Structure formats: C-alpha cells, structure tokens
Amino acid sequence: MPKRGTQPLEGELLQGTLDMLILQTLLLGPAHGHTIAYAIERRSDDVLQVEHGSLYPALHRLEARGWISSFWGTSENNRKARYYRLTKFGRSQLTAQTGRWDQLVRAINRILQPVSE
Amino acid sequence: MKWLRFFRCTREDEEVSREIAAYIEIETDQNIARGMNPEEARFAALRKLGSTRRIREEVHQMNSLGFLETLWQDLKYAVRMLRKAPGFTAVAVLTLALGIGANTAIFSIVNAVFLRSLPFPHANRIFVVRRAGNQFGGASISMPIYLAWQRDASMFEHLGLIRWRLDASLAGTGASEHIHSALVSSEFLPAVGVQAAIGRNFRTDEDRPGAERVVIISDDLWRNRFGGDPNIVGREITLEGEGYTIVGILPRGLEIPIPAIRGAQILFPLQIPATSQDPSNSGMLAIGLLKQGASPAQAAAALTPALAQLRAQFPSMFMVNEKAELTPLRELLRDWAGRAPLLLFGAAGLVLLIACANVANLSLARSTTRQREIAIRVAIGAGRRRIARQLLTESILLALLGGLLGVLAGYTTFHLVLGLIPADADMPHVGAYQIDGTVLGFSLVLSLATGILFGFAPAIGASRVDLNAALQETGPRAGSGHRARLRQALAISEIAISVVLLIGAALALESFASLVHVQPGFDASSVMTAEFSLPSKQYDTPEKPIAFIDEGIRRLAALPSAESAAMIDTLPLREGSDDLFSIEGRPENPKEVLGAEIREVSPGLFHTLRIPLVRGRGFSDADTANSPPVLIINQTMARAYWPNGDALGQHIWVGKPMGPKYTEPSAREIVGIVSDFHETSLSQPAWPTMFRPASQSERAGWGYFLVRSERPGAISAAAVRGALLKLEPANPPTEIGSMEQAVTASLVDWRFRAILLSIFGGLALFIATIGVYGVISYSVAQRSHEIGIRMALGAERRDVLGLVLGVGARLTLVGVALGICGTLALTRLMSGLLYGIKEVQSAMLYGVKATDPVTFTATSLLLLAVALLASYVPARRAMRVDPMVALRYE
C-alpha cells in the first residue's frame, strides 16, 4: 500500500510550481492538456520537462478548487479534446502565487549570492 | 458539491478516460507528423503518458471523499456481518430499542417541560408577577394588588391577569354541556403575544364591570361544537343561562401552558373594577410582558412600594417585608412540573446504560469468535485502525437500527405513557408533548453515542488481536483472560445498575401501596358523588341554591337502597379553600394570623362519610340561615388553636383578619369536633379544618352531592344522574363517580411514578438477565474442555452445576453489593446536594425510608434468584458435556 503524505519536499515544491505554470499558460487563452504540457516545455526552452502523467491530476485539482474551468472542444486536428480556461478566481490566485514565487526566488537568491561571491 | 461528486464518480472516471484518450490521439498524430509509423507513434505516446490507470486513480481519489468511500465499504461489510448473525443482531437491536425507546418517550416530556421554547413570541420577556414573603396568601395576588401594580407597571408593555374558573355550561339543543373555561383580563393575550386567529382579542373596555358580555373561544370548540362556521364571530351563545357574543377564536393548536387556564375552551373577560376593597386571593395570577431592555429586578422594585401601602389598608393581609417578585414564566412552569420528569429521565438513562453494557458484552463475545476472521484481514494487509473502525461502524449501525426501532416503538407507546400522566398532574404542557425535531435529534445523537459507547471496548480489543495465536488456534477458545474479565465487569455493572433501578421502583411501589392503605379517615365505600354547578343568573338569591341542595339531597336519599345523602363544596382529597379567622376574646396578633381550611357541608355529611363526631353535636336541619351561626372543627384545629383549653363553645369570626367587609356578620359558635381525616391529600397529614353549614353560607352555587347506598354498587351513576336531572334539567350534574374513584384519582401522580419506574426496573432486570446468561453461557463454552477433564477425572454432574452456578452467584453478589453502595450514595447525593432532603422524600416517598433494609434485601434476593436462573440454563448444558467429545475436540 503506498503511503500518502510522505512525498519528498522536492515533489511538493514541483507540484505547486506546476499549478502556477498551468495557470500562467492558460493566461494566454483556453488550451487542452496536450497543448499546456508542450507550451510549458517550449516557453522554458525545454528546461522544464512536464511529466505528462502528472499533468491531468493537476488539472483536475485546479478545477476542483475552482481556479480553472473546463469544456469539451475540438482540437487543431479536428479531434475532441477537453479544454481548460482560467477563471476569475484562478486569475487572482495566479497573481498571488506569482507574488509569492517572486518573494521566494529573491529570498533564495539573497542566500545564494554571498556563497557564489 | 463534493457529495454530488462522490455519487457521480463513475461518470467522472469516464470523462478522465476520454480526456486521456484524446491526449494519446493528439500525441500520436504529432508523432506520425514527426515521421513515425502509426503503431510506433501510438506506443511512444502511451509511454510518454505513463500508466493511464494510475492517472485515473489519482484523479479519482482526489475527487472523491476517501472517508465516505471507506464508510460506505464498512457499512456494506457491516450489513453483511450482521445478516450473518441474525440472533446476535436481533437481541442487540431489541435491547437497544428498549433503551432508546424509553429515553425518547421520557425525553419528549423533558423537552416539553424544560427545553422547548414556549409557544409565545418574546417568551423570555414574559414574567409572572407574584408577592414574596407572605406565608398566608402564598404567591397569588388579590385585586387591590393588581390595581396598584397596574398603576405602577410602567416597565411592562402589558400586565395581564388570569383567574381559574369553574366549567361553564354551554346551552345547546338538549342538555347543556360543561366546558372548561378561564377568566383573562384584556391585557393577558397581548402580554403573551397571542392574537385571535379569527375576530379579535378583548378590547380594554371589555374587562370592566358592566361591559357587554363577550367571549373568545378555542379553535377546538369552534371546530367541534360550531362546525368551524366562518361567520361565528358576532354570534351569540348561551353560557350559564346568559347570552354572550363570540368576538374571537384562538389560533389553532395554541396550548397555553399555565395551569389555571390550560385547556380552557372559553375565555371570559376577567372583570377589573376601578377600585377594590377585596384583599382575598382568589387564585389570580398576574402575567406581564416586560418592555424591551427593562430588567426584572427594576420592575419588581417599582411594584414593591404598592404592597407596603396596601399593608396600611389591610394590616393582617400583608407581611412587613413583602416584596413583588418577577419569575420567568418558564421557570415557574419548571417548578410546577417538579422533579418527576428529571427523576424518570435519570431512570431511563440508567436503562440505556444497562442496554449498552449488554450489547458491549454480546459484541465482545462475538468478536472473540470473529478473531480468526479479523486475524485474516490483518494478515492480508488491513491496518489495525481500519479493523477498529470497521467494528465501530458495525456497532453504530446496530445502535442506529436500535434507535430507529426504539423511536418507532416509543412513538406507538408514547400515548400510553401520556395516558399515564394524570390530566390534572403538576406537569404543565400536557398534550403538548410530542415527538418533534428536537426529540428525534436527541434520539439520533443518543443512538450514535450509544454505538460508540458499547462499540469502543470490542473495537479496541479486537484490533489488538495477536495474529499468530489467533491464526494457529482453533475454535473460539482463543479469548484472552483479559477479555473474559472485561465481560464479567460489564455483567456486574449491569446487575449493579439494575439494583439501583429496582430499588427505586420498589420504593415508589411501596409508597404507592402504603398510600393505598392509608385510612383516609372516612369510609369511601358505597358512596357515589355527583358534581353540580348552578348558573348564578337563575340562582340569584342565597335561598335558591340552598333549596336546590336540600331538594337534591332529599331526592338522592329517596333512591332505592340509598342509606343517606349529603353535600360538600369540595370533595375530600382535593384542594379546597382556606380562610382566616380570629377567636373571640383573644387579642389579634399581627405576626400570627390564624387560618384553616374551610368546607361547606350539609348536615348529613359526617354520617354519610362515616366521620365520627368526637365531641359536641353535628349539624342538623335546625341550623338554618336564621338560627345562630355554628361551626364544627376537626381535632387538629382544636389541638392547634386551643392546645390547653376547650374549643367547644368558643366563638370565632371567620374572615375577620381580612377586614370588616369579609367578616361574617356574627361570630360562629363551635358546636362540635369531628375526627381528623385527610382533606387535601393522603400523603399529607390532616390540616386544621372548619366546617360551616351550607345553609348558613352565601355562596353555595356549586359542590358535590354524596349518596351512600346500603350495599356497594347498589346505586348506579345513571340513577344519580336521573334523580338530579329531573330536579334541574338544564344543568345536569357534571361529574358522577364513586368516592373510591376520587380516592384513587388523588393518588394518580404516585401511581404514574410507580408504574413508570416499575417498567424501567422490569426492563433493567430483563436486560441484565440476558447479560448474565450471555456471560455464563460464554464461560461454559470456553470451559467445556476443562469441564470435560473434570468429569473424566470423576466430577459429578452436581459438581459441574455448582461450579457454573457459583460463577453466576459470584458475579451477582458483587453486582448487588456495588448496586447497594451506589443506591446509598445516590440517595445521599439526591437528598443532600441536589434538593432539600425532606422535600424530595415527602414528594416521592411515603411510608418507607429511602434506605429501607427490607426493600434492599428483597431486591437483592430477587436479582440473585433471577441471575441463578439465568445461569442454570447454561449450567445444564455444561452438565451434558461428554468428556470424550470435549477432550477429542483438541
């Protein structure tokens, strides 16, 4: 039986980051899961590799929280796909998260700088 | 929202599958575009995504409530397990149903009396205004007080006045009907916030003397008597021989929980004169609606000076330090209800506790036999917490089933319990008891708590199962000594609590029995009674009712096989009126005002009720309105007021302390002393009482005829009715019964308590017996191996019987000892801490002490006998143990 709640801190951090990246991607407009994954990879110059398997749980989690909403639409290749769209609430969450992320990055940088000097 | 999703989980899962399929198709398309062949492209896409099943599960778990899911699983499993053990389930559910049902029924009473809000808006601002510090007038008030308070009632929005009233006779086609009625001032209904549903409340000018005659009737009367006629308002009806106009109909289902007017079908305006010189308290109650923000203490302080002023006017009617006092209506109702509901609630709680112990016991026994099943579940990976939770779910399910059955049973037996509540008992709200949301909520919480309570021990015990031992051992003998001890402790506590309940029931029964055997001081056998009430309109002179009474007595005495007939204004053993008096030639002492019960009687009363005359003479037909006024007193009065002298021949002024207007025109001579009898209640000693000839009294328009027959039952109620109906066809006698019925009816409170406590005691005994039986059976089953060895070694069947019965006897003795200690502690606690010892004992016990050794011994023996009987059945099974089989069993 897999034990829950014992994931390494790295995973937690990544998970939160993935949420933020999804929201950021959806800021440009509605997209389906496949597009979101590739968009994140491309925009990070392939530095960030989205694990496609963990994308869908993340999308459903965000939807359950009401940050994004979904609808069934047609893909570029005329296939049925589930599209996600940022909600108003999600938009404000993104702002808050980005702010917190910036703070975190600045704080980490402040700690790291003296060491690199 | 989440709940909905829980039930929608299959559809959700389909959605996720479709979404994943869409991803794979898109990715495959792109891979093909990158130059892969279709099969390779699809495979790469699948690989990129990873396990689709894992994704679906992850999404699913995220979206559903894991707790609920587990609960659902547990419930399904629990239902399966309970169905597999129908015997256990039936006994457990039944036991719990008894406990929870009893509690539901009693709680509905407690709820009505103590918890449920009064049916009035602003109920928290409704206060009963009384006088405190007057031992004679008690707490009720007189008209001068009300008038003075009305003047000083600036802190009240409304200050109403109500008064108890006799039944009113409502004329219709044929004989008139007697209908319960009450008097209320015009401010009463506004004070309690009641507005007539049809028509209007009384106007302020309608409670003045000489105002037009109007009445407000209840919804019941309107529907049943007037067929719900929508145009009833304004119609004239004939009450007491006079025409009254109906001005309003009370709201449907309105129950005014104030004893004086509870159940009244007709409200008359209580006439408030402009001034009053009548300082007597005639059962009036002032009820006020305090203004928003006014404090009761301030209001009371504003009303107190009026009492001091009145004292100057009526010195003997008011005490020096009398104060006005505001009591919340709710609190007053609680006081009226007394402790009986709480006592019964406590008893019902104990029954439930026994039921819990019993089901815990059964569950423990079962969990022992289920050890292998549990061990297997643990072995294949179930956590111990999960097992405990599973067992607890089973317990709670059992308790809920028991609760459901209990509420259903409670609902059906509910009216039975209500039927036991005497209609004129001290409990207010009778008829307003009902199973409402609060009661159902209580039962639900009770069931849940019960399930947790009795499920806890087995759940913890079972989850601690020793895997190796349980899986290796065969059969049910894997139980540990620890668990056997726990089961014995449970059985012991069942017995102990039963002892407490049985002693309580026995004491209540003994009290009732001793009251039944109390000699009332008169002979009730062969005496019929008939109540009469004459309309004052037709009987407008003092002579007319006297003539009616004389004629009624004559007709009753003329009935075949009648021996004698008489009249009295209040039947013995019912509350009557009292009066103040002073003794001629003895200086009045303002600190000690003399008072006694007063009864108006016809000359034949003492003979008809066989009350012996001790000294002097009885009344005779020669005592008329024109002859010298006379009085007969009882022995208690003679002893109380003439401790050293002779009462006979003394003259007393009835009503003199109340002022000249209430003083009789001349002093009465005490011409006779009769033997004491119980005037107000069998449980109370005789009070000082004076008897006045009805022929020498001004108000004799109502009372009771008594007729004694030569043999019991020789005169029927119909004969009495027939004789009186001919005399006054428009006003037939209201209540015809036997004097013995009246004696029985006076004990109705005691009977109610005795019956309910006996029911609880019986339930406790029954459940505890099951408990003892269970423990002994279990121990026999567990020891069958040992018994087999003993028998193989030469033990006689008698020895085996003794062995098993010994276990039962030991358990019972320990339980009984604990129970007796508990009872003694409880009596001490009840009498010492909670209430005044004398108050409780005189209200609940009669003729028996709370620590009566005979009761204690008898109860203990009863329990011991029943427990031995319960052990005997498994003991016989033990005797039949075949040593060979028992030994081979290994």
Chai-1 contact restraints between the chains, C-beta under 6 A:
chainA,res_idxA,chainB,res_idxB,connection_type,confidence,min_distance_angstrom,max_distance_angstrom,comment,restraint_id
A,G33,B,Y23,contact,1.0,0.0,6.0,A-B,restraint_1
A,H34,B,Y23,contact,1.0,0.0,6.0,A-B,restraint_2
A,H34,B,I26,contact,1.0,0.0,6.0,A-B,restraint_3
A,H52,B,K48,contact,1.0,0.0,6.0,A-B,restraint_4
A,H52,B,L49,contact,1.0,0.0,6.0,A-B,restraint_5
A,G53,B,L49,contact,1.0,0.0,6.0,A-B,restraint_6
A,G53,B,G50,contact,1.0,0.0,6.0,A-B,restraint_7
A,G53,B,I55,contact,1.0,0.0,6.0,A-B,restraint_8
A,Y56,B,I55,contact,1.0,0.0,6.0,A-B,restraint_9
A,P57,B,E58,contact,1.0,0.0,6.0,A-B,restraint_10
A,P57,B,V59,contact,1.0,0.0,6.0,A-B,restraint_11
A,H60,B,V59,contact,1.0,0.0,6.0,A-B,restraint_12
A,R61,B,M62,contact,1.0,0.0,6.0,A-B,restraint_13
A,S75,B,I26,contact,1.0,0.0,6.0,A-B,restraint_14
A,N77,B,D29,contact,1.0,0.0,6.0,A-B,restraint_15
A,R79,B,E25,contact,1.0,0.0,6.0,A-B,restraint_16
A,K80,B,A22,contact,1.0,0.0,6.0,A-B,restraint_17
A,A81,B,A22,contact,1.0,0.0,6.0,A-B,restraint_18
A,R82,B,E19,contact,1.0,0.0,6.0,A-B,restraint_19
